[in-house]
Amino acid sequence: MLSLTRQRSAAAGGAVLMLRFGLGAVLNYSLGVVLAWMLTPSQFGAVSVLQNVLFLCSALLSAGFPWALTGVIVQAEARLGVDAAYRAAIVGNLGFGVMLALVVVGAQVTRNVVPGASVATVAVMAMTIAVTSMSTTLQGALHGERRFDGLSFVQTTGIGVKVALTLLLVSLVHLRVGGAALGFLGGAIVAAAAGAWALRDRLPRRGPMAWRVTTTRALSMAVATSAISLILTTDVVALSLVGQRHGVSAGDVATYQAAAVLARAPYFVAEALSSAVFPFIAKAETAAAVRSWFLAAYRWVPLALVPLQLILLVAPGTALALFFPAPYEQGADILRILSIGTLGLLTADMLLKTLYARDLTTSLARRVPIALMIEVTALIVAVPRWGAVGAAAAFAVGSWAAAGLLGHLFVRQYGASWPTRKVAMRYPLALAPLVVLLAVAGAVPEWPAVAVIAVGLALYAVTAVRVRLVRHEDVMRVWTVLRRLRPKRRAAQA
């Protein structure tokens, strides 16, 4: 049963966050798909750039003080120190949000980052960034307190309001970019209010602020996490900024965004998994325990996420045709490349959170920016020559560079753990029916292809259980958690 103040275990917390992701993904991706049908490609391209700018700002605001607060809460033994960290994180992130809002306003005025954005729209964007600074800090606190129900409620409620308000303003009031901006502002306000309510028994009153410890942790973590967020979003913004001078239109950006909507879904699933185990990795006492917790989360990447990505690699046209209007089907090659890059980035993000939980912030701050610079260099070279395909390739290069750099650091600190040959052979055996049916799906019309893909996924799931890739205890644990999450039936009254 949902409780905003309950602390949950890693298994239950992971299930709650995955359910949150499922609902949030349906809402977010429904918004992107519906807007693609409602707007012209040029309008959808402008809205896509606005969405990526605000997402980048949200990611930057989540990167420093919220994660620092999470770490302090997880590791602190005295409540007094936690209260001081709360105060410092809230005030510090608000100040950072105001500064970031001013930077976005200046960039829009000088470079026209979001095509066609009015003065009112830019003002709404600035207010959204400031409010987001509060909501992200409160979400960091909920994460540290292991209140996964509250965290899921805050995120899902904010997304729901954002989607509903955006669609209302775009469809009925006929606001385009401005309507999307107002929808994001409404979602941020509701998320901040819900976060404050979920933490009503934890929010401190006036008192001292732990500026030194909180700011030090925030700055060290912000460098690496911000670089990961920039790798995720810079390609769309660069495609708009750099591409405008080399024949890339808003419609091309819209096609790229449609492909990115599908390709990057696994990244957010993995983010939920790594968030669930973060508090437990932080408290692990041995290197073996750290490696065990990381693998407990990462093992679901090849088991659950890679099969979904195979659909985007083998039958990208079917996936695009299912969700988007016909003009967006030309993004099939972009979708393939972005899917490959997403696997690298989600691996890098899971490694990042694991290593940060162990306070390896200095090493992270040195390595992740290297991957970002690799992507930026690739974007500068590739976008003028190959447009959207070049941007996708640059994203993939930067993502896998980050995964390689962080993977090397993880192995050096905690060692590697490889599956036995017998276990490794089970994986292609389970995937074989899916790959065959995906090849068939790519050669048949749209709706029969969907049925073929569904059958392929079902066969993969059954085979994975039969060859013991998915263990019996995994299945039983999922059923147990789902039963616990169901509301208890009220006893019948006489």
C-alpha positions as CSV (number, residue, x, y, z in Angstrom):
1,M,0.0,0.0,0.0
2,L,1.3,3.4,-0.9
3,S,2.7,5.4,2.0
4,L,4.6,8.7,1.4
5,T,6.6,8.4,4.6
6,R,7.5,4.6,4.6
7,Q,11.1,3.4,4.2
8,R,11.4,0.5,1.8
9,S,14.1,-2.1,1.1
10,A,16.1,-2.2,-2.2
11,A,13.8,-4.9,-3.7
12,A,10.5,-3.1,-2.8
13,G,12.0,0.3,-3.6
14,G,13.2,-0.9,-7.0
15,A,9.7,-2.3,-7.7
16,V,8.1,1.0,-6.6
17,L,10.5,3.1,-8.8
18,M,10.0,0.8,-11.7
19,L,6.2,1.2,-11.4
20,R,6.8,4.9,-11.2
21,F,8.9,4.7,-14.3
22,G,6.2,2.7,-16.1
23,L,3.5,5.3,-15.4
24,G,5.8,8.2,-15.9
25,A,7.1,6.8,-19.2
26,V,3.6,6.2,-20.5
27,L,2.7,9.8,-19.7
28,N,5.9,11.4,-21.0
29,Y,6.0,9.3,-24.2
30,S,2.3,9.9,-24.8
31,L,2.9,13.6,-24.5
32,G,5.7,13.4,-27.1
33,V,3.6,11.2,-29.5
34,V,0.4,13.3,-29.2
35,L,2.4,16.6,-29.7
36,A,4.0,15.1,-32.8
37,W,0.5,14.5,-34.2
38,M,-0.9,17.8,-33.1
39,L,1.9,20.1,-34.2
40,T,3.6,20.7,-37.5
41,P,7.2,19.3,-37.7
42,S,8.7,22.8,-37.3
43,Q,6.5,23.5,-34.2
44,F,7.3,20.1,-32.8
45,G,11.0,20.7,-33.4
46,A,10.8,24.0,-31.4
47,V,8.9,22.3,-28.6
48,S,11.6,19.5,-28.6
49,V,14.4,22.0,-28.1
50,L,12.5,23.7,-25.3
51,Q,11.9,20.3,-23.6
52,N,15.6,19.4,-23.9
53,V,16.7,22.7,-22.5
54,L,14.4,22.3,-19.5
55,F,15.4,18.7,-19.0
56,L,19.0,19.7,-19.1
57,C,18.4,22.3,-16.5
58,S,16.5,19.8,-14.3
59,A,19.4,17.3,-14.7
60,L,21.9,20.0,-13.7
61,L,19.8,21.0,-10.7
62,S,19.6,17.3,-9.7
63,A,23.3,16.7,-10.1
64,G,24.8,18.6,-7.1
65,F,23.0,19.5,-4.0
66,P,20.2,16.8,-4.2
67,W,22.7,14.0,-4.5
68,A,24.9,15.5,-1.8
69,L,21.9,15.6,0.5
70,T,21.1,12.0,-0.4
71,G,24.6,11.0,0.6
72,V,24.6,12.9,3.9
73,I,21.2,11.4,4.9
74,V,22.3,7.9,4.1
75,Q,25.6,8.1,5.9
76,A,24.8,10.4,8.8
77,E,24.4,9.1,12.4
78,A,23.1,12.3,14.1
79,R,19.9,14.1,13.0
80,L,21.4,17.5,13.8
81,G,23.9,17.2,10.9
82,V,21.2,16.0,8.6
83,D,19.0,19.1,9.4
84,A,22.0,21.4,8.7
85,A,22.5,19.6,5.3
86,Y,18.8,20.0,4.5
87,R,19.0,23.8,5.0
88,A,22.3,24.2,3.0
89,A,21.0,22.0,0.1
90,I,17.7,23.9,-0.2
91,V,19.2,27.4,-0.1
92,G,22.2,26.4,-2.3
93,N,20.2,24.7,-5.0
94,L,17.7,27.6,-5.1
95,G,20.6,30.0,-5.7
96,F,22.0,27.8,-8.4
97,G,18.6,27.6,-10.0
98,V,18.3,31.4,-10.2
99,M,21.8,31.6,-11.7
100,L,20.9,28.9,-14.3
101,A,17.7,30.7,-15.2
102,L,19.6,33.9,-15.9
103,V,22.0,31.9,-18.1
104,V,19.2,30.4,-20.1
105,V,17.5,33.8,-20.6
106,G,20.9,35.3,-21.8
107,A,21.4,32.4,-24.2
108,Q,17.9,32.7,-25.7
109,V,18.3,36.4,-26.2
110,T,21.7,36.2,-27.9
111,R,21.5,32.8,-29.7
112,N,17.8,32.0,-30.1
113,V,18.2,28.5,-28.7
114,V,14.4,27.8,-28.8
115,P,13.2,28.8,-32.2
116,G,10.3,31.3,-32.1
117,A,10.1,31.6,-28.3
118,S,8.4,34.8,-27.1
119,V,9.4,37.0,-24.2
120,A,6.6,35.5,-22.1
121,T,7.7,32.0,-22.9
122,V,11.3,32.8,-21.9
123,A,10.0,34.2,-18.6
124,V,8.0,31.1,-17.9
125,M,11.1,29.0,-18.7
126,A,13.1,31.0,-16.1
127,M,10.4,30.5,-13.5
128,T,10.3,26.8,-14.2
129,I,14.0,26.4,-13.6
130,A,13.8,28.2,-10.3
131,V,10.9,26.1,-9.1
132,T,12.6,22.9,-10.3
133,S,15.6,23.7,-8.1
134,M,13.3,23.2,-5.1
135,S,11.5,20.1,-6.3
136,T,14.8,18.3,-7.2
137,T,16.3,19.0,-3.7
138,L,13.2,17.6,-2.1
139,Q,13.4,14.5,-4.3
140,G,17.0,14.0,-3.3
141,A,15.9,14.1,0.4
142,L,13.2,11.5,-0.3
143,H,15.8,9.3,-1.9
144,G,18.2,9.5,1.0
145,E,15.4,8.8,3.5
146,R,14.5,5.7,1.4
147,R,10.9,7.0,1.0
148,F,10.6,5.5,-2.4
149,D,6.8,5.7,-2.3
150,G,7.0,9.5,-1.7
151,L,9.7,9.9,-4.4
152,S,7.5,8.0,-6.9
153,F,4.4,10.0,-6.0
154,V,6.2,13.4,-6.4
155,Q,7.7,12.5,-9.8
156,T,4.5,10.9,-11.2
157,T,2.3,13.7,-10.0
158,G,4.5,16.3,-11.5
159,I,4.7,14.5,-14.8
160,G,0.9,14.0,-14.8
161,V,0.2,17.7,-14.3
162,K,2.8,18.7,-16.9
163,V,1.2,16.4,-19.5
164,A,-2.4,17.3,-18.8
165,L,-1.7,21.1,-18.7
166,T,0.4,21.0,-21.8
167,L,-2.1,19.1,-23.9
168,L,-4.9,21.4,-22.6
169,L,-3.1,24.6,-23.5
170,V,-1.8,23.3,-26.9
171,S,-5.1,21.7,-28.1
172,L,-7.8,24.0,-26.6
173,V,-6.0,27.4,-26.1
174,H,-3.9,26.9,-29.2
175,L,-0.6,27.9,-27.5
176,R,2.3,26.1,-29.0
177,V,5.8,26.6,-27.5
178,G,4.2,28.8,-24.8
179,G,1.7,26.1,-23.9
180,A,4.5,23.6,-23.5
181,A,6.4,26.0,-21.3
182,L,3.4,26.6,-19.1
183,G,2.8,22.9,-18.8
184,F,6.3,22.3,-17.5
185,L,5.9,25.2,-15.0
186,G,2.7,23.7,-13.7
187,G,4.3,20.3,-13.3
188,A,7.3,21.7,-11.4
189,I,5.1,23.6,-9.0
190,V,3.0,20.5,-8.2
191,A,6.2,18.4,-7.8
192,A,7.7,20.9,-5.3
193,A,4.4,21.1,-3.3
194,A,4.1,17.3,-3.2
195,G,7.7,16.9,-2.1
196,A,7.3,19.3,0.7
197,W,4.2,17.4,1.9
198,A,5.9,14.0,1.7
199,L,8.8,15.4,3.9
200,R,6.6,17.4,6.2
201,D,7.9,15.5,9.3
202,R,11.6,15.8,8.1
203,L,11.9,19.4,6.9
204,P,13.9,21.4,9.5
205,R,13.1,24.7,11.0
206,R,15.6,27.6,11.1
207,G,19.1,26.8,12.3
208,P,22.7,26.4,11.2
209,M,23.6,25.3,7.7
210,A,26.3,22.7,6.9
211,W,27.7,24.8,4.0
212,R,31.2,23.2,3.9
213,V,30.3,19.5,3.8
214,T,27.2,19.9,1.7
215,T,28.8,22.3,-0.9
216,T,31.9,20.2,-1.2
217,R,29.9,17.1,-1.9
218,A,27.6,19.0,-4.3
219,L,30.4,20.5,-6.3
220,S,32.4,17.3,-6.6
221,M,29.3,15.3,-7.7
222,A,27.9,18.0,-9.9
223,V,30.9,17.9,-12.3
224,A,30.5,14.2,-13.2
225,T,26.7,14.0,-13.1
226,S,26.3,17.2,-15.0
227,A,28.6,15.8,-17.7
228,I,26.4,12.7,-18.0
229,S,23.3,14.9,-18.3
230,L,25.0,17.0,-21.0
231,I,25.9,13.9,-22.9
232,L,22.2,12.9,-22.9
233,T,20.9,16.3,-24.1
234,T,23.6,18.2,-25.9
235,D,23.0,16.4,-29.2
236,V,19.5,17.8,-29.6
237,V,20.5,21.4,-28.6
238,A,23.7,21.2,-30.8
239,L,21.7,19.9,-33.7
240,S,19.5,23.0,-33.4
241,L,22.3,25.5,-32.8
242,V,25.0,24.2,-35.1
243,G,22.7,22.7,-37.7
244,Q,20.8,26.0,-38.3
245,R,23.9,27.2,-40.2
246,H,24.3,24.1,-42.2
247,G,20.8,23.4,-43.5
248,V,19.3,21.5,-40.6
249,S,15.6,22.6,-40.2
250,A,13.3,22.4,-37.3
251,G,11.6,19.5,-39.0
252,D,14.9,17.6,-39.0
253,V,15.2,18.3,-35.2
254,A,11.6,17.0,-34.8
255,T,12.5,13.7,-36.6
256,Y,15.6,13.4,-34.4
257,Q,13.5,14.0,-31.2
258,A,11.0,11.4,-32.3
259,A,13.8,8.8,-32.6
260,A,15.3,9.9,-29.3
261,V,12.0,9.5,-27.5
262,L,12.0,5.8,-28.3
263,A,15.7,5.2,-28.0
264,R,16.3,6.7,-24.6
265,A,13.5,5.0,-22.7
266,P,15.8,2.2,-21.4
267,Y,18.1,4.9,-19.9
268,F,15.3,6.0,-17.5
269,V,14.5,2.4,-16.5
270,A,18.2,1.8,-15.6
271,E,18.1,5.1,-13.7
272,A,15.3,3.7,-11.5
273,L,17.3,0.5,-10.8
274,S,20.5,2.3,-9.8
275,S,18.5,4.8,-7.6
276,A,17.0,1.9,-5.7
277,V,20.3,0.3,-4.8
278,F,22.2,3.6,-4.2
279,P,21.6,3.8,-0.4
280,F,22.7,0.2,0.0
281,I,25.8,0.6,-2.0
282,A,26.7,3.6,0.1
283,K,26.5,1.4,3.3
284,A,28.2,-1.6,1.9
285,E,31.2,-2.7,4.0
286,T,33.3,-4.6,1.5
287,A,34.4,-4.4,-2.1
288,A,32.6,-7.7,-2.8
289,A,29.4,-6.2,-1.3
290,V,29.7,-3.2,-3.6
291,R,30.2,-5.3,-6.6
292,S,27.3,-7.6,-5.6
293,W,24.8,-4.7,-5.2
294,F,25.9,-3.2,-8.6
295,L,25.5,-6.5,-10.4
296,A,22.1,-7.1,-8.7
297,A,20.8,-4.0,-10.5
298,Y,22.9,-4.2,-13.8
299,R,22.0,-7.9,-14.5
300,W,18.6,-6.6,-15.6
301,V,20.1,-4.6,-18.4
302,P,20.9,-7.6,-20.6
303,L,17.9,-9.5,-19.3
304,A,15.2,-6.9,-19.8
305,L,16.5,-3.8,-21.6
306,V,18.7,-5.2,-24.4
307,P,15.8,-7.3,-25.8
308,L,13.7,-4.1,-26.0
309,Q,16.6,-2.3,-27.7
310,L,16.8,-5.1,-30.2
311,I,13.4,-4.1,-31.5
312,L,14.7,-0.6,-32.2
313,L,17.8,-2.0,-33.9
314,V,16.2,-4.7,-36.1
315,A,12.7,-3.1,-36.7
316,P,13.1,0.7,-36.2
317,G,10.6,1.6,-38.9
318,T,7.9,-0.5,-37.3
319,A,8.5,1.2,-33.9
320,L,8.4,4.7,-35.4
321,A,5.3,3.9,-37.5
322,L,3.5,2.6,-34.5
323,F,3.9,5.8,-32.5
324,F,4.5,8.7,-34.9
325,P,3.1,10.1,-38.2
326,A,4.5,9.0,-41.5
327,P,7.1,11.8,-41.9
328,Y,9.0,10.6,-38.9
329,E,9.6,7.2,-40.3
330,Q,12.7,8.6,-42.0
331,G,14.4,8.6,-38.6
332,A,14.9,4.8,-38.7
333,D,18.7,5.0,-39.1
334,I,18.9,7.7,-36.4
335,L,16.9,5.4,-34.0
336,R,19.4,2.5,-34.6
337,I,22.4,4.7,-33.7
338,L,20.7,6.3,-30.7
339,S,19.8,2.9,-29.3
340,I,23.4,1.8,-29.4
341,G,24.4,5.0,-27.7
342,T,21.7,4.7,-25.0
343,L,23.1,1.3,-23.9
344,G,26.5,2.9,-23.3
345,L,25.0,5.9,-21.5
346,L,22.8,3.9,-19.1
347,T,25.8,1.7,-18.3
348,A,27.8,4.9,-17.6
349,D,25.1,6.3,-15.4
350,M,24.7,3.1,-13.3
351,L,28.5,3.0,-12.8
352,L,28.5,6.7,-11.9
353,K,26.0,6.4,-9.1
354,T,27.8,3.3,-7.7
355,L,31.1,5.1,-7.6
356,Y,29.6,8.2,-6.2
357,A,28.0,6.2,-3.4
358,R,31.6,5.1,-2.5
359,D,32.8,8.8,-2.5
360,L,35.1,8.4,-5.5
361,T,34.0,11.9,-6.6
362,T,37.5,13.2,-7.5
363,S,38.1,10.4,-9.9
364,L,34.6,10.8,-11.4
365,A,35.2,14.6,-11.9
366,R,38.3,13.9,-13.9
367,R,36.9,11.1,-16.1
368,V,33.3,12.0,-17.2
369,P,34.1,15.4,-18.6
370,I,36.6,13.7,-21.0
371,A,33.7,11.8,-22.5
372,L,31.6,15.0,-22.8
373,M,34.4,16.7,-24.6
374,I,34.7,13.7,-27.0
375,E,31.0,14.1,-27.8
376,V,31.1,17.9,-28.2
377,T,34.1,17.5,-30.6
378,A,32.3,14.8,-32.5
379,L,29.2,17.0,-32.7
380,I,31.2,20.0,-34.1
381,V,32.7,17.7,-36.7
382,A,29.7,15.5,-37.6
383,V,26.7,17.8,-37.5
384,P,27.8,20.1,-40.4
385,R,28.7,17.1,-42.5
386,W,25.9,14.5,-41.8
387,G,23.2,16.5,-39.9
388,A,21.0,14.4,-37.6
389,V,22.8,11.2,-38.3
390,G,26.1,12.8,-37.3
391,A,24.5,14.1,-34.1
392,A,23.3,10.5,-33.3
393,A,26.8,9.1,-34.0
394,A,28.4,11.8,-31.7
395,F,26.0,10.9,-28.9
396,A,26.9,7.2,-29.3
397,V,30.6,7.9,-29.2
398,G,30.4,10.1,-26.1
399,S,28.2,7.6,-24.3
400,W,30.5,4.7,-24.8
401,A,33.5,6.7,-24.0
402,A,31.9,7.5,-20.6
403,A,31.0,3.8,-20.1
404,G,34.6,2.8,-20.9
405,L,36.2,5.4,-18.6
406,L,33.9,4.6,-15.6
407,G,34.0,0.8,-16.2
408,H,37.8,0.9,-16.0
409,L,37.6,2.8,-12.7
410,F,35.0,0.4,-11.3
411,V,37.1,-2.7,-12.2
412,R,40.2,-1.2,-10.8
413,Q,38.5,-0.5,-7.5
414,Y,36.2,-3.5,-7.1
415,G,37.3,-6.1,-9.6
416,A,35.3,-7.8,-12.4
417,S,32.8,-10.6,-12.1
418,W,32.2,-12.5,-15.3
419,P,29.5,-15.2,-15.9
420,T,30.6,-18.7,-16.5
421,R,30.6,-20.0,-20.0
422,K,27.5,-22.1,-19.3
423,V,25.6,-19.1,-18.1
424,A,26.8,-17.0,-21.0
425,M,25.6,-19.5,-23.6
426,R,22.1,-19.3,-22.2
427,Y,21.7,-15.7,-23.2
428,P,21.9,-16.1,-27.0
429,L,19.8,-19.2,-26.7
430,A,17.0,-17.2,-25.0
431,L,17.4,-14.3,-27.6
432,A,17.4,-16.5,-30.7
433,P,13.5,-16.7,-31.1
434,L,13.2,-13.0,-30.6
435,V,15.8,-12.1,-33.2
436,V,14.2,-14.4,-35.8
437,L,10.8,-12.9,-35.2
438,L,12.1,-9.4,-35.3
439,A,13.6,-10.0,-38.7
440,V,10.2,-11.2,-39.8
441,A,8.5,-8.1,-38.3
442,G,10.8,-5.8,-40.3
443,A,9.4,-7.4,-43.6
444,V,5.6,-7.3,-42.9
445,P,3.1,-4.5,-42.5
446,E,2.8,-2.4,-39.4
447,W,0.1,-4.2,-37.3
448,P,1.0,-7.8,-38.1
449,A,4.6,-6.7,-37.2
450,V,3.4,-5.6,-33.8
451,A,1.8,-9.0,-33.2
452,V,5.0,-10.8,-34.3
453,I,7.1,-8.6,-32.0
454,A,4.7,-9.3,-29.1
455,V,5.0,-13.1,-29.7
456,G,8.8,-12.8,-29.9
457,L,9.0,-11.0,-26.5
458,A,6.7,-13.6,-24.9
459,L,8.9,-16.4,-26.2
460,Y,12.0,-14.7,-24.9
461,A,10.5,-14.2,-21.5
462,V,9.4,-17.9,-21.3
463,T,12.8,-19.1,-22.6
464,A,14.7,-16.9,-20.2
465,V,12.9,-18.4,-17.3
466,R,13.2,-22.0,-18.6
467,V,17.0,-21.7,-19.1
468,R,17.3,-20.1,-15.7
469,L,18.6,-16.7,-16.9
470,V,15.7,-15.4,-14.8
471,R,15.9,-17.3,-11.6
472,H,12.8,-18.8,-9.8
473,E,13.5,-16.6,-6.7
474,D,13.5,-13.5,-9.0
475,V,10.0,-14.4,-10.2
476,M,8.8,-15.1,-6.7
477,R,10.3,-11.9,-5.4
478,V,8.5,-9.8,-8.0
479,W,5.2,-11.4,-7.2
480,T,5.7,-10.9,-3.5
481,V,6.5,-7.2,-3.9
482,L,3.5,-6.7,-6.2
483,R,1.2,-8.3,-3.7
484,R,2.5,-6.1,-1.0
485,L,2.0,-3.0,-3.1
486,R,-1.7,-3.8,-3.6
487,P,-4.1,-2.0,-1.3
488,K,-5.5,-4.2,1.4
489,R,-9.1,-5.1,1.1
490,R,-11.2,-3.5,3.7
491,A,-13.1,-5.9,5.9
492,A,-16.7,-6.0,5.2
493,Q,-18.7,-4.1,7.7
494,A,-21.7,-5.8,9.3
